[in-house]
């Protein structure tokens, strides 16, 4: 199947576009169209070169470019694995749905607690989070991994006036939303959401084992319950190899 897809790549040898650019563009198109899916294995460079009857150096250059863009990564046996996974279609859904999508990909989800604290927010934090300075807040910063590889980092800010039991109950690696529904007797009613493209700081790049300045997507949300109370602020940092492009309507961002 993979070899058939590769053989379908058309190389125009009379084009002014370099061969390596044509290879890169076609592989990106196959990945974007989901003909090459997440975790697909591409053959080694020399085999790829034979299939397309192109110079090895052109394939090497194309693969290096795709690796730099985090579409693929090299494996020890010389093959390459597709690491791109398009999460953008799930970003208008509740946060926990994205976790379910990782499970559906056949991966084992693990949650690593990076920071846990209880605070009264400063004025600046109050504006960001949407809670008054008099509100005691449980703040969690966690890394979400699929098969031990980081997918995204999530910051959660939860009001203890609505979920007082969470101060003792939540240790850091629990699935929050089922517990909010069960113990807080709340229903997820609507979300105000904002998505922004950013570049990684050195600290964040260390967390994701990426280069400083690499692109990532930050999605901030304020969630409200059936009584129109804000029950959570969350901020999700998605790295580029899982969401390269994002197209959201204004309604999806702010509904």
C-alpha positions as CSV (number, residue, x, y, z in Angstrom):
1,X,0.0,0.0,0.0
2,X,2.7,2.5,1.0
3,X,4.8,1.5,-2.1
4,X,1.8,2.0,-4.3
5,X,1.3,5.5,-2.9
6,X,5.0,6.4,-3.4
7,X,4.9,5.0,-7.0
8,X,1.9,7.3,-7.6
9,X,4.1,10.4,-7.0
10,X,4.6,12.2,-10.3
11,X,8.0,13.8,-10.9
12,X,8.0,16.4,-13.7
13,X,11.7,16.3,-14.8
14,X,11.1,19.3,-17.1
15,X,9.7,21.5,-14.3
16,X,11.7,24.4,-12.9
17,X,10.7,23.1,-9.4
18,X,13.6,21.0,-8.1
19,X,12.9,17.3,-7.8
20,X,13.4,17.4,-4.0
21,X,10.7,20.1,-3.7
22,X,8.3,18.0,-5.8
23,X,8.9,15.0,-3.5
24,X,8.4,17.0,-0.4
25,X,5.2,18.7,-1.7
26,X,3.7,15.4,-2.8
27,X,4.4,13.7,0.5
28,X,2.9,16.6,2.4
29,X,-0.2,16.3,0.1
30,X,-0.4,12.6,0.8
31,X,-0.2,13.3,4.6
32,X,-2.7,16.2,4.5
33,X,-5.2,14.1,2.5
34,X,-4.7,11.3,5.1
35,X,-3.6,8.8,2.4
36,X,-0.4,8.6,4.5
37,X,-1.7,8.5,8.0
38,X,-0.1,9.0,11.4
39,X,2.4,6.3,12.2
40,X,2.7,5.2,8.6
41,X,6.2,3.9,7.8
42,X,8.1,5.3,4.7
43,X,10.8,3.1,3.3
44,X,14.5,4.0,3.6
45,X,15.9,6.7,1.3
46,X,17.7,4.3,-1.1
47,X,14.5,2.2,-1.6
48,X,12.4,5.4,-2.1
49,X,14.9,6.6,-4.7
50,X,14.6,3.3,-6.7
51,X,10.8,3.5,-6.6
52,X,10.7,7.0,-8.1
53,X,13.9,6.6,-10.2
54,X,15.3,9.8,-8.8
55,X,18.7,10.6,-7.3
56,X,19.2,9.6,-3.6
57,X,20.4,13.1,-2.8
58,X,17.0,14.6,-3.8
59,X,15.2,12.1,-1.6
60,X,17.5,12.8,1.3
61,X,17.0,16.6,0.9
62,X,13.2,16.2,0.8
63,X,13.2,13.9,3.8
64,X,15.4,16.3,5.7
65,X,13.0,19.2,5.0
66,X,10.0,17.1,6.1
67,X,11.9,16.1,9.2
68,X,12.6,19.7,10.0
69,X,8.8,20.5,9.6
70,X,8.1,17.5,11.9
71,X,6.0,15.7,9.4
72,X,8.3,12.6,9.7
73,X,11.1,11.3,11.9
74,X,13.9,8.9,11.1
75,X,14.0,5.5,12.6
76,X,17.0,3.4,13.6
77,X,16.5,0.9,10.7
78,X,16.7,3.7,8.1
79,X,12.9,4.0,7.6
80,X,10.8,7.1,8.5
81,X,7.7,7.4,10.5
82,X,4.9,9.9,9.8
83,X,4.4,11.9,13.0
84,X,1.9,14.5,11.7
85,X,-1.5,14.2,13.2
86,X,-4.2,16.7,12.3
87,X,-6.0,17.7,15.5
88,X,-7.5,20.9,14.1
89,X,-10.9,19.3,13.4
90,X,-11.2,18.4,17.1
91,X,-10.3,21.8,18.6
92,X,-13.8,23.1,18.6
93,X,-14.9,20.1,20.7
94,X,-14.5,19.7,24.5
95,X,-10.9,19.3,25.6
96,X,-11.4,15.7,26.8
97,X,-12.5,14.6,23.2
98,X,-8.9,15.2,22.0
99,X,-7.7,12.7,24.6
100,X,-10.2,10.2,23.3
101,X,-8.9,10.8,19.8
102,X,-5.4,9.8,21.0
103,X,-6.9,6.6,22.4
104,X,-8.6,5.9,19.1
105,X,-5.3,6.1,17.4
106,X,-4.3,3.0,19.4
107,X,-2.0,4.8,21.8
108,X,-1.7,4.5,25.5
109,X,-2.5,7.9,27.1
110,X,-0.5,9.0,30.1
111,X,-0.8,12.2,32.1
112,X,2.4,13.7,33.7
113,X,1.9,16.3,36.4
114,X,4.3,19.2,36.0
115,X,2.9,21.5,38.6
116,X,0.1,21.6,41.2
117,X,-0.8,24.6,43.4
118,X,-3.7,26.4,45.1
119,X,-3.7,30.1,44.7
120,X,-5.6,33.4,45.1
121,X,-5.1,34.9,41.6
122,X,-3.3,38.2,41.2
123,X,-5.1,41.0,39.3
124,X,-3.4,39.9,36.1
125,X,-4.2,36.2,36.6
126,X,-7.8,37.2,37.4
127,X,-8.1,38.9,34.1
128,X,-6.5,35.9,32.2
129,X,-8.4,33.2,34.0
130,X,-11.7,34.9,34.4
131,X,-12.1,34.3,38.1
132,X,-12.2,37.0,40.9
133,X,-9.1,37.6,43.0
134,X,-11.1,36.4,46.1
135,X,-11.6,32.9,44.5
136,X,-9.3,30.1,45.6
137,X,-8.1,28.2,42.5
138,X,-6.6,24.8,42.0
139,X,-4.0,25.1,39.2
140,X,-2.7,22.1,37.4
141,X,0.0,22.0,34.6
142,X,0.1,18.6,32.9
143,X,1.8,16.9,30.0
144,X,-0.4,14.6,27.9
145,X,1.4,11.8,26.2
146,X,0.6,9.0,23.7
147,X,2.8,6.0,24.0
148,X,5.1,8.2,26.2
149,X,5.6,10.8,23.5
150,X,4.2,14.3,24.4
151,X,1.1,15.4,22.4
152,X,0.2,18.6,24.2
153,X,0.5,20.4,27.5
154,X,-2.5,21.5,29.4
155,X,-3.0,24.1,32.1
156,X,-6.2,23.8,34.1
157,X,-7.5,26.3,36.6
158,X,-10.5,25.2,38.6
159,X,-12.6,27.2,41.2
160,X,-12.6,25.4,44.6
161,X,-15.9,27.2,45.5
162,X,-17.6,24.9,43.0
163,X,-15.3,21.9,43.4
164,X,-14.1,22.0,47.1
165,X,-13.5,18.3,47.1
166,X,-10.8,18.6,44.4
167,X,-8.3,20.2,46.8
168,X,-7.8,16.8,48.4
169,X,-9.1,14.5,45.7
170,X,-7.1,15.6,42.7
171,X,-3.5,14.5,42.8
172,X,-2.6,15.5,39.3
173,X,-3.0,12.6,36.8
174,X,-6.8,12.1,36.8
175,X,-9.2,12.6,34.0
176,X,-10.7,15.8,35.2
177,X,-14.0,16.2,33.3
178,X,-15.7,12.9,34.4
179,X,-14.9,13.9,38.0
180,X,-16.3,17.4,37.5
181,X,-19.5,16.0,36.2
182,X,-19.7,13.3,38.9
183,X,-18.8,15.3,42.0
184,X,-19.7,18.8,41.0
185,X,-23.0,17.9,39.4
186,X,-22.3,20.1,36.5
187,X,-23.0,19.9,32.8
188,X,-20.7,21.3,30.2
189,X,-22.9,24.0,28.6
190,X,-20.7,26.2,26.4
191,X,-17.1,27.3,25.9
192,X,-15.4,30.6,25.0
193,X,-12.3,29.7,23.0
194,X,-9.3,31.5,21.5
195,X,-6.6,29.9,19.3
196,X,-3.3,31.6,18.7
197,X,-0.2,30.6,16.8
198,X,3.0,31.1,18.8
199,X,6.7,30.1,18.9
200,X,8.3,28.0,21.6
201,X,10.3,29.5,24.4
202,X,13.4,27.6,25.5
203,X,11.5,26.1,28.5
204,X,8.6,24.9,26.4
205,X,10.9,23.5,23.7
206,X,12.7,21.4,26.3
207,X,9.4,20.0,27.4
208,X,8.6,18.9,23.9
209,X,12.2,18.1,22.8
210,X,11.8,20.7,20.0
211,X,14.0,23.6,18.8
212,X,13.5,27.0,20.4
213,X,11.3,29.1,18.1
214,X,9.4,26.1,16.7
215,X,5.7,26.8,16.0
216,X,3.0,25.6,18.3
217,X,-0.7,26.4,18.8
218,X,-2.1,27.7,22.0
219,X,-5.8,27.2,22.6
220,X,-7.3,29.0,25.7
221,X,-10.8,28.2,26.9
222,X,-13.3,29.3,29.5
223,X,-15.9,26.6,30.2
224,X,-19.3,27.3,31.6
225,X,-22.0,25.0,33.2
226,X,-25.7,24.9,32.9
227,X,-26.1,27.7,35.5
228,X,-23.8,29.9,33.3
229,X,-21.0,29.7,36.0
230,X,-17.4,29.6,34.8
231,X,-16.2,26.2,36.0
232,X,-12.7,26.1,34.4
233,X,-10.0,28.0,32.5
234,X,-7.7,25.8,30.4
235,X,-4.8,26.5,28.1
236,X,-3.6,23.8,25.7
237,X,-0.3,24.0,23.9
238,X,-0.2,21.8,20.8
239,X,3.1,21.2,19.0
240,X,3.4,21.5,15.3
241,X,3.8,17.8,14.4
242,X,0.3,17.2,15.6
243,X,-1.4,20.3,14.2
244,X,0.4,22.2,11.4
245,X,-2.6,24.1,10.0
246,X,-5.7,25.4,11.7
247,X,-8.8,26.8,10.1
248,X,-11.5,27.8,12.5
249,X,-14.5,30.0,11.9
250,X,-15.4,32.8,14.3
251,X,-18.3,30.7,15.4
252,X,-16.1,27.8,16.3
253,X,-13.7,30.0,18.2
254,X,-16.3,31.9,20.2
255,X,-19.4,29.8,20.4
